[in-house]
Amino acid sequence: MKKLDPKELAEFGLSEHESRIYSALVEHGPCTMAELAQRALVPRTKVYPNVKKLVSKGFVECLPDKPMRCRAVSPEKVLRPILKEKQNQVEEMNKLLDALNQLFSEKAAENMERKEFWVFSDKSSALNSLKKNLLDAREEIFVVLNKWGTKTLVELKEALRKCVDKKVKLQLIAPYTLEDLEKIQDFRDLASIRLVPQELSDFVMIIDSSTLFLLSSTRVTQGYGGFSSLLVNDSRLSETVRTLLNATLWEQGSPIESVKSLLGGSESALRAVKAANPSVYADAVISAFGQWILDTYGEKNGERIIRNIALNALKTIEEEEGLKLSASSIEDALKAITELTTFNEKVEVDFDSEDPMNYLNYVVYNATSASYKKSQASKSNILMTAWGILTEAIFELYGYETVTMQTVYDRQKQQWMAWKKVLKKGAKLKSLDEALEEIQKLTKMLENQKQSGG
């Protein structure tokens, strides 16, 4: 059996201490904090903070034992999705490479000016080539950072400064999930910076809409080493990518100055960028309106009113926008709305069972209203998001109702998630909270009977 090397887990985004702790739990099974310090070779004071990080990342679960023990989540469950994402990134690069090869062949066949592209597997060579291209920049440099792009940007800072000194315009897009936001702010004197909620998998730089540089963050790959990048000298391709990124990211982004002012004394860059995004105010209005209905008319009548409003919204969307969301069957209707909401990751429906309507569970995500509440204990069974309410309307339209089985606040994503059970109207199904309440009452009654008998 191969001996585990904790350093290899760094490829999956774990620190050295996190890697050692997870490896030890995989190898030895559930451990106490003291046992982990010994088996993972991690200082005892560092064990608990790193276990908490692993729990938040989904790698470790804590057991209700005394003293507290924790265990590793199955590597297949936590590592396979990461590996799949990395493989998908490589597949996308391969598709891009195929498209570029085809374009190159077509232009050669037409006896036109030759376009050039290079694939680098060595970072030093890639950056040297990029710096040479930066020397020729005349008008604009357009940069999109990924999660790991800050280090590359810092390495190019002097070359970029020389470009700015020549009056070259520098535009920079960064994801708000960027951990080292302070380093990005250091570029405010050089670039116009906008922050966006989306995050690309690759670092992108476009010079004068004629040179495209793509640096892959993929390290767990098929057929590549630890580094992959692509540099293309093709004005048509570069201009196309530049136009798409401008429309989908730059125009939708929030200027860093706005986010900086919204931050104030807060440490939450994530919340500041959300506040700079106009869509959150629409979400807040939807949430407040829905909550007022529930508070005014009670939960049962309130949810019925909300569903009727949603049915009218569904009708408006279909008549005025031409989007057919209600199909010939509830399964088709739900699949249609699920496909639409995939872009926002707000609704998930499990269609794996043979009879979906007997076993169907679905989850409503991204109840942004939770961001506006002082207490995370506040929650609504219906979770007022536009997609969530429209999904409820689909169920109402076909004679189904939903029961909230459990509501959970995801601290990492700062949003509520509601697990719901779907059943025909009139069927009886108790929620998890109701079931737990009955168990507690029964337990208390038995304890009282036992005391009376004694």
Long-range contacts (C-beta under 8 A, 24 or more apart in sequence): 6-40, 11-219, 11-220, 12-79, 12-82, 12-83, 12-220, 13-57, 13-82, 14-54, 14-57, 14-59, 15-50, 15-53, 17-42, 17-46, 17-50, 18-50, 18-53, 18-54, 18-57, 18-59, 21-47, 21-50, 21-51, 21-54, 21-60, 22-54, 22-59, 22-60, 22-72, 25-60, 25-70, 25-71, 25-72, 26-72, 26-75, 29-71, 30-63, 30-69, 30-70, 30-71, 31-69, 31-70, 31-71, 32-67, 32-68, 32-69, 33-67, 33-68, 34-67, 36-70, 56-411, 56-412, 82-220, 83-220, 85-201, 86-218, 86-219, 86-220, 86-221, 87-220, 87-221, 87-222, 89-201, 89-202, 89-216, 89-217, 89-218, 89-221, 90-216, 90-218, 90-221, 90-222, 90-223, 90-224, 90-228, 92-201, 93-202, 93-214, 93-216, 93-218, 93-228, 93-230, 96-214, 96-230, 97-230, 100-230, 100-232, 100-234, 100-237, 103-234, 103-237, 115-232, 115-233, 115-234, 116-232, 116-233, 116-234, 117-230, 117-231, 117-232, 117-233, 117-234, 118-230, 118-231, 119-228, 119-229, 119-230, 120-227, 120-228, 120-229, 120-230, 120-231, 121-224, 121-225, 121-227, 121-228, 122-227, 123-227, 123-229, 126-213, 126-215, 126-227, 126-229, 126-231, 127-152, 127-155, 127-156, 129-231, 130-156, 130-205, 130-213, 130-231, 131-156, 131-159, 133-207, 133-211, 133-213, 133-231, 134-159, 134-160, 134-162, 134-163, 134-207, 135-159, 135-162, 136-207, 136-208, 137-163, 137-166, 137-168, 137-207, 137-208, 138-166, 138-168, 138-208, 139-168, 139-169, 139-208, 140-168, 140-169, 140-170, 140-171, 140-207, 140-208, 140-209, 141-168, 141-169, 141-170, 141-171, 141-205, 141-206, 141-207, 141-208, 142-171, 142-204, 142-205, 142-206, 142-209, 142-242, 142-245, 142-246, 143-170, 143-171, 143-172, 143-173, 143-191, 143-203, 143-204, 143-205, 143-206, 144-173, 144-200, 144-203, 144-204, 144-205, 144-245, 144-249, 145-172, 145-173, 145-174, 145-175, 145-178, 145-184, 145-203, 146-175, 146-199, 146-200, 146-201, 146-202, 146-203, 146-217, 147-175, 147-177, 147-178, 147-179, 147-199, 147-217, 148-203, 148-217, 149-174, 149-203, 149-215, 149-217, 150-178, 150-180, 150-183, 150-184, 152-203, 152-215, 153-183, 153-184, 153-187, 154-183, 157-187, 157-190, 160-187, 160-190, 160-191, 161-190, 164-190, 164-191, 171-250, 173-245, 173-249, 173-250, 173-253, 174-256, 175-199, 175-200, 176-259, 176-269, 176-270, 176-272, 176-273, 176-274, 177-270, 178-269, 181-269, 184-256, 185-256, 185-260, 188-256, 188-257, 192-255, 193-255, 193-256, 194-249, 194-250, 194-253, 194-254, 194-255, 194-256, 195-253, 195-254, 195-256, 195-259, 195-269, 195-273, 195-276, 196-249, 196-252, 196-253, 196-254, 196-273, 197-273, 197-274, 197-277, 198-248, 198-249, 204-241, 204-245, 206-238, 206-241, 206-242, 206-245, 207-238, 209-235, 209-238, 209-239, 209-242, 210-234, 210-235, 210-238, 210-239, 211-238, 212-237, 212-238, 212-241, 270-414, 271-371, 271-414, 274-368, 274-371, 280-368, 280-371, 282-386, 283-368, 283-369, 283-385, 283-386, 284-368, 284-369, 284-372, 286-369, 286-384, 286-385, 286-386, 286-389, 287-367, 287-368, 287-369, 287-372, 287-380, 287-384, 287-385, 288-369, 289-384, 290-380, 290-382, 290-384, 290-389, 291-369, 291-380, 291-384, 294-380, 294-382, 299-381, 303-381, 303-382, 303-392, 306-382, 306-384, 306-389, 306-392, 307-389, 307-392, 307-393, 307-396, 308-396, 309-389, 310-389, 310-390, 310-392, 310-393, 310-396, 311-393, 311-396, 311-397, 313-389, 313-390, 313-393, 314-390, 314-393, 314-394, 314-397, 325-390, 325-394, 326-394, 326-397, 329-398, 330-357, 330-394, 330-395, 330-397, 330-398, 330-400, 331-356, 331-357, 333-394, 333-397, 333-398, 334-362, 334-391, 334-394, 337-387, 337-390, 337-391, 337-394, 340-387, 341-387, 341-391, 344-387, 346-385, 346-387, 346-388, 347-387, 347-388, 347-391, 349-391, 357-400, 357-422, 357-424, 360-421, 360-422, 361-405, 361-419, 361-420, 361-421, 361-422, 362-391, 362-402, 362-420, 362-422, 363-417, 363-418, 363-419, 363-420, 364-388, 364-391, 364-417, 364-418, 364-420, 365-415, 365-417, 366-413, 366-415, 367-415, 367-416, 367-417, 367-418, 368-415, 369-416, 370-409, 370-414, 370-415, 370-416, 371-414, 371-415, 376-409, 376-411, 379-407, 379-409, 379-416, 381-407, 381-418, 382-418, 383-407, 383-416, 383-418, 388-418, 395-422, 399-424, 399-425, 400-424, 400-425, 401-425, 403-429, 403-430, 403-431, 404-431, 405-431, 405-432, 406-431, 406-432, 406-433
